């Protein structure tokens, strides 16, 4: 099982609040979309001891600027799909509306615009489905 990264003491309170806020808003269910062979569909996993639900950042923390602990830039994800998303595996993606909302919020709050990480419309040829 993957180990959680250690929280810095100065960010621990904000990190816990972000994590619990995102998971509560999303109903403790994985909201990442998974390629089914024909289209993307929400995972919907409620997690398990071997695959718990985590809060994932839609864009990397260092790109979220002053709103990196706001729930608008997060999404509940099961750990298996969170790992695939972190590796930029096209078999999982963020729902289009969630990505758009996070992108707008980050660019409004930041002084430097970020590059858009558009969810794929389908995996690249040769990709396995999750």
Secondary structure as GFF3:
##gff-version 3
##sequence-region A 1 130
A	DSSP	alpha_helix	12	25	.	.	.	ID=ss1
A	DSSP	beta_strand	33	35	.	.	.	ID=ss2
A	DSSP	beta_strand	40	42	.	.	.	ID=ss3
A	DSSP	beta_strand	53	57	.	.	.	ID=ss4
A	DSSP	three_ten_helix	61	63	.	.	.	ID=ss5
A	DSSP	three_ten_helix	65	67	.	.	.	ID=ss6
A	DSSP	three_ten_helix	71	73	.	.	.	ID=ss7
A	DSSP	beta_strand	74	78	.	.	.	ID=ss8
A	DSSP	alpha_helix	79	86	.	.	.	ID=ss9
A	DSSP	beta_strand	92	93	.	.	.	ID=ss10
A	DSSP	alpha_helix	96	109	.	.	.	ID=ss11
###
